[in-house]
Amino acid sequence: MTLAPEARHAKPDTPRNLSMVGISALEDWEQSLSPATARVITGDARDTGLPDDSVDLIVTSPPYWQKRDYEHQDQIGQESTPQAYVESMMECLDEWKRVLRPTGSIFLNVGDTYYNRSLMGIPGLLEFDAVQRGWLIRNRIIWTKDGGMPEPAKNRLANRHEYIIHLALKPNYYYDLFGYAEYMGNGANPGDVWKINPERNMGSHLAPYPQELVRRSIMLGCPPQVCLTCNKPRTRVFERTRELDPNRPQAKRAMELADAARLTDDHIRAIQATGVSDVGKATKFQNGTGRNSKEVQRLAAEAKAALGGYFREFTFAKKVTTGWTDCGHGTPARGIVLDPFMGTGTTLKTAQEMGRDAVGVDLLPLMEEREVPAPRTSAK
């Protein structure tokens, strides 16, 4: 028996006006593209000189307030007050808003500062002002470490975490949670705490950050391919299977009951199309049953009778990628990652390794310089 179209909505719809290409087609496009490149610009994060709507993701770690003096007249981080520092960062966000594509977002690694024996609350100040400027704060990711710099204070705990603030301009920003969860291997939504120990660094830069931090940000926020004609990113298309995690007793029992009752794949799809709308608190938030066809409702009812309380387990079944969206223009390009405080180029190196093009901007770039823009139009 074939399910009505509504039952197939257990997987995300392909966006309107987009077709779908299979995984092999995406790989074919990849082979036709030029190797990933890195472009270095000597310039200011507040005035990059980049074109409008030209970047898919920004991953960066600006100088923290009152931490390091890079001895440059245009540097950020040595402002006299936290508010002045935040205003400098808001100028950055205004510029980054201009260069980001509509589907773009930012992963901003920033720590706090003790001043006069008190934390200044820098991350919160940045978030508050960003929201006033129209940004969405999607996550405050906690980056934890096993160790860190020795601290002389005897009346407080040593700091062993920093923040990674995820900002977006619009709700429909590119985000590949499925691919990231597969990479992490620990659930459909691995959570907002990242345990990443700093990598050993023998270079001259005083504040490097690890490639793994960049890798996770790019995996979540930068599409592998973008159309040069319409700027739309290719997004993953996936569907649920009937496979559950056998390490969970409830899931294992659900699969046993489904096999004993000889529930078909159509039954399982009906469960997934219906969701858990008839279970507990979910009735207040979901009404999937009412949107599905009579046939889907019948199959779901049969499955419910066989599974009882284990019915909901199949709404958490494993997913598989079936393809990627395709706008049909036939003009693919690599996704582009920008680091406007590039330092030693960790973001650029990682982006290239992951098949994305990269652009780095810095007042004092420590990678080979390849392009120098005009000076800033306004003095700081």
C-alpha positions, 0 to 999 in steps of 0.5 A: 500500500502506498501512503498518501503524500501527507504521510511522506512529510515525515521528512523535510519538504524540499523548498519550493522552486527547488528540485533535488539532486542525489548524493552522487550528483553533489559529488559530481559537482564537487569534482567540477569545481576549482580547489578551495582557495584562501584569500588574505586581506590586510584591513579592518573588520569594520570595513572589509571592502568585500562585496555585499551578500558575498559570504555564507558564514563568519567564524571569528574570535575578536580580541577580548577587551583589555586582554592583549595590546597588538600595538595598532592604532585601529585595533579593537580590544583596548577601548577604555570601557566595556561599552566602548568595546561593545560599540566597536563590535557593533560596527563590526556586526553592521559591516558583517550584516552587509557582506553576509548572504541572507542565509548566512550566520556568525559564530563569534568566540568571545570571552569575558574580562575581570576588571577591578575584581569583577567580571564585566559581562562582555558576552551579555553586553554584546548579545543585548546590543546585537539584538537591538540591531536586529540580530537573532541570538540563536545559541550561546555555546559554552566552550569548555576546556580541561585546562587553561592559563594559571590564575593567581586568584585564591578567592574564585575558581579558575575560568575554564570556559568561553562563549561562542555566540551564534548570531543570524539575521533571519530565521531561515539561515543555513543550518545542517544539524543532521550532518553535525549530529552524524559527525558528533555521533551522540544524538539528534541534537548534541547540545550547546556545550562543546568540550574542546581542549586548546591545541598546542601552538608554537607560533607567535600569535598569543591567542590561537583557537582550535581547529575543532571549534572552527570545524564544528561551526563550518559543519553547522553553518556553511553550505558545501555549495552555493549557486552563483546565479541566485545565491541559494545554498544547497541544503540536505534532504533526508528521510526517516528510516524505521531503525531505532537505537538498539542500545536504548531499552525502549527503542529495542522493545518498540522494534520487537513489537513492530516486528511481531505485529508485522508493521509495514514501512507504511505504518512507520511512515504514518507514525512519523507523519502523525508524530506524538500529537496524541501523547501527553503534553504534546497535544498542546503543541502539535496537531499533526493527526488532523492534517494527515489523510484518513489512510494515514490516520488509519495506519497510525491507529493500527500501529498505535494498537500494536505498540501502545506506549512505544508508539512515540519511539518511531518518531525518533528513528534514524534518518538518512540523507537522500540528496541535496536541493538544486535550484537548477541554474547549474552554476555551483560554487563553494560556500565561503567562510570569512574570518575578519580577525584572522590572526594565524589563519586557523579558520582559513586553513580549516575551511579549505580542508573542508572544501570551502573557500575562505577569506581572512581580514586582519590589521596584522595578518600572520599569513601570506598577504595576498590583497590590500584594500583601501584604508578605512574611510573613517578614523576610529 
